[in-house]
Amino acid sequence: MKLFLLPLLVLLSCGKESSYVYHSKVVNELTFSETHSVIGESGAVDIVWVIDNSGSMSVIQNEVIANTEKFLREFMLNRSLDWKMGLLSTAERERPYIGFTDFLGRSSPDPVALFQAAVRRLGTSGDATEKSFKPVMDKLKEFPNFLRPNAHLVTIFVTDEYEQSRISARDFLDDMYRIKNGRKQLVKAYAALHAKDFGCQTSYGDQVEYRNSVFEAAITETKGKVYSTCTNDFGLELANLGNEIVAAISSPVILLSRRPIASTISVNYKGALLPGGPKVDGGFWVYDPDANGVRFHDMDFVDFNERFVKIDFDIDLGAN
């Protein structure tokens, strides 16, 4: 039996302007066709830095200060990315250093200088018990207006010690997922660690190992990345971290209304098929199962006189 529906215009946000709209029709019980706009804002991201401010962190903090511009370069170049940042320490009872009661983001007059000044205020006289997870959990509840409903939530941990909140990665991530109303695809964790298994050396006590740590668990689940603070060029690592976040957030994704059989997806633009697959192999897009969407590598193919792509796929009737 074939079923036809009148075109329906759907806005993909909760009463807010969306970059992607589509109309859909069911061609038969298995095949779906959707038309989406690919012109609009690339995305929004709320970034929470947690930087260790114990007595051993002076060198690492100075490296962050010296290389802030490298980290922020892609954020400032990408004018379609709506970003904001906040800074917390690993001392549980300290107030936020920037971004929660004052704004640090795309419209700030000099975000590099503002962030550098905040890290200098952080200092190295914080608690000897370095807590990374709990300050995030507490401050996001205390300052709920920091987060925007449809923005990505990125956490960046910078420390030379184990996470000492006594909170599991599972509990931390579940809390972040609750904050984002169950939209797990909006949560990512990154870290810059002075870890023994990265070849870093210290002259004090036990040293953090990344392997089998709660940092590794959180980063692996959210498909983030970890960086070493003891490389010859930590500035390059910070630049890579910034580039990674911008690429992950600003890569446009079209959310599908039904769960597809991934192998059946076809994407057409201006009457021509856009191949899927890695960009290095000539692909324009990949299917992102976590977001249930078609994620484009970039928008270089778009002619701004034609804003719509057509996506066809077979529905996965066995999907939850």
Sequence and secondary structure as in RCSB ss.txt:
>XXXX:A:sequence
MKLFLLPLLVLLSCGKESSYVYHSKVVNELTFSETHSVIGESGAVDIVWVIDNSGSMSVIQNEVIANTEKFLREF
MLNRSLDWKMGLLSTAERERPYIGFTDFLGRSSPDPVALFQAAVRRLGTSGDATEKSFKPVMDKLKEFPNFLRPN
AHLVTIFVTDEYEQSRISARDFLDDMYRIKNGRKQLVKAYAALHAKDFGCQTSYGDQVEYRNSVFEAAITETKGK
VYSTCTNDFGLELANLGNEIVAAISSPVILLSRRPIASTISVNYKGALLPGGPKVDGGFWVYDPDANGVRFHDMD
FVDFNERFVKIDFDIDLGAN
>XXXX:A:secstr
         EESSSSS  S EEEEEESSSSEEEEEEE  S  EEEEEEEEE  STT HHHHHHHHHTHHHHHHHH
HH TTEEEEEEEEES TT   SBSSSS  BTT S HHHHHHHHHHHH S S SS  SHHHHHHHHHH GGGS TT
SEEEEEEEESS   S   HHHHHHHHHHHTTT GGGEEEEEEE  GGGT   SSS     TTSHHHHHHHHHT  
EEESSSTTHHHHHHHHHHHHHHHHHS EEE SS B GGG EEEETTEEE BS GGGT SEEEETTTTEEEES ST
T  TT  EEEEEEEB TT  
